[in-house]
Amino acid sequence: MKKPEHHIFVCCSFRMNGTPQGVCAKSGAPALLQYLEEELADRGLNSVAVSSTGCLKVCDRGPALVVYPENWWFGRIDSEEAIDAVIDSIENGAPAAEYLLAE
């Protein structure tokens, strides 16, 4: 496998025992994960890897995801439009300010 140019980590807020908890899982992050993968494929962005993660510890701003190597943290990713904005960010090289989390 070729090393991806970008890697998106989607918080699905799973705990060690496998039980989904927290804002991201309860707010539909797993379903949005599927849309994210499909939209990347539709756009031909084969150099972007996607992984689900445990809790990213930004529950008050979830659902959340992180894009590497840019280290862009996005919050309130709760719709297909929000996912589209994140993908647009990768394509355009600038983060979607309306979803970007401040430090």
C-alpha positions in Angstrom: 0.0 0.0 0.0 1.2 3.4 -0.9 1.6 5.9 2.0 -1.5 8.2 2.1 -1.0 11.9 1.5 -3.7 12.7 4.1 -5.2 10.7 6.9 -8.6 11.5 8.5 -9.3 10.2 12.0 -13.0 10.3 12.9 -13.9 10.2 16.5 -16.4 7.4 17.2 -15.9 7.6 20.9 -15.5 3.9 21.6 -14.3 2.8 25.0 -11.9 0.0 25.8 -14.8 -2.5 26.3 -16.1 -1.6 22.8 -19.2 0.2 24.0 -19.9 3.4 22.1 -20.2 6.3 24.5 -19.9 10.1 24.2 -21.1 12.7 21.9 -19.5 11.6 18.6 -21.0 8.1 18.5 -24.4 9.3 19.8 -24.4 12.1 17.2 -24.0 9.8 14.2 -20.3 9.8 13.6 -20.2 6.1 12.5 -22.8 6.9 9.7 -20.9 10.0 8.6 -17.8 7.9 8.4 -19.4 5.8 5.6 -20.5 9.0 3.8 -16.9 10.3 4.1 -15.4 7.2 2.6 -17.9 7.2 -0.3 -17.4 10.9 -1.0 -13.6 10.5 -1.1 -14.0 7.7 -3.6 -16.5 9.7 -5.7 -14.0 12.6 -5.9 -11.1 10.2 -6.8 -9.2 11.1 -3.6 -7.5 7.7 -3.3 -4.5 9.1 -1.4 -6.7 9.9 1.7 -6.9 7.2 4.4 -9.8 7.2 6.9 -9.8 5.6 10.3 -12.2 5.6 13.2 -10.8 6.4 16.6 -11.6 6.3 20.3 -12.5 9.5 22.1 -10.6 12.6 20.9 -11.5 14.4 24.1 -13.3 17.3 22.5 -16.8 16.0 23.4 -18.3 19.4 23.9 -17.5 20.1 20.2 -18.3 16.7 18.7 -18.7 15.0 16.4 -15.0 15.6 15.7 -12.3 14.5 13.3 -8.6 15.3 12.7 -6.8 15.6 9.3 -3.1 14.7 9.2 -0.5 15.7 8.3 -2.1 19.2 8.5 -3.2 18.6 12.1 -6.5 20.3 11.4 -9.0 19.5 14.2 -12.7 19.9 13.1 -15.7 19.9 15.3 -19.5 19.8 15.0 -19.2 17.6 11.9 -22.8 16.5 12.1 -23.9 16.5 8.4 -23.0 15.6 4.9 -22.4 19.3 4.3 -19.8 19.4 7.1 -18.0 16.4 5.6 -18.1 18.0 2.2 -16.4 21.1 3.8 -13.7 19.0 5.3 -13.0 17.3 2.0 -13.0 20.6 0.2 -10.4 21.7 2.8 -8.1 18.9 1.7 -8.6 19.7 -2.0 -8.1 23.4 -1.5 -5.3 23.2 1.0 -7.0 25.5 3.6 -9.2 24.4 6.5 -12.9 25.1 6.6 -12.9 27.9 9.2 -16.5 27.3 10.2 -15.7 23.8 11.6 -12.0 24.4 12.7 -11.4 23.9 16.4 -9.2 26.5 18.1 -6.6 25.3 20.6 
